[in-house]
């Protein structure tokens, strides 16, 4: 019998998956400039990774559930 082992690190990585603004735009079927506008005005929460924006899965989910 195969045992399934819960691995909290893998689970937390999935929950904190990061998307680029282009990936967000593709998922939402909007122009990437719209995503950048949402990030700049705070409507969509994002983080800077150097000079680049990234959006956490949890923040994207919260945005979609507004």
C-alpha positions in Angstrom: 0.0 0.0 0.0 1.4 3.4 -0.9 1.5 6.0 1.8 0.8 9.7 1.1 3.1 11.9 3.1 2.0 15.5 3.8 4.8 17.9 3.0 4.2 21.4 4.4 7.0 23.0 2.4 5.5 21.9 -0.9 2.1 23.0 0.2 3.2 26.4 1.2 5.0 26.8 -2.1 1.8 26.1 -4.0 -0.1 28.6 -1.9 2.6 31.3 -2.4 3.1 30.7 -6.1 4.1 33.9 -7.9 2.7 35.0 -11.3 4.1 37.7 -13.6 1.7 40.4 -14.7 1.7 38.8 -18.2 0.6 35.5 -16.6 -2.1 37.3 -14.7 -3.3 39.0 -17.8 -3.5 35.7 -19.7 -5.5 34.1 -16.9 -7.9 37.0 -16.7 -8.0 37.6 -20.5 -7.1 41.2 -20.2 -4.4 43.4 -21.6 -1.2 43.3 -19.5 -1.3 47.1 -19.2 -4.5 46.8 -17.3 -2.8 44.5 -14.8 0.1 47.0 -14.4 -2.5 49.7 -13.8 -4.2 47.6 -11.1 -0.8 47.0 -9.5 0.2 50.6 -9.5 -3.0 51.9 -8.0 -3.2 49.1 -5.4 -6.4 47.5 -6.7 -4.3 44.2 -7.2 -1.8 43.5 -4.5 1.7 42.7 -5.8 5.3 42.6 -4.8 8.4 43.8 -6.4 11.1 41.3 -7.3 13.9 43.6 -8.2 12.4 45.8 -10.9 9.7 43.4 -11.8 6.2 42.9 -10.4 5.0 39.5 -9.1 1.5 38.6 -7.8 1.0 35.9 -5.2 -1.7 33.3 -5.9 -3.4 34.3 -2.6 -3.5 38.0 -3.7 -4.9 37.1 -7.1 -7.6 34.9 -5.5 -8.5 37.8 -3.1 -8.7 40.2 -6.0 -11.0 37.8 -7.9 -13.2 37.3 -4.8 -13.8 41.0 -4.3 
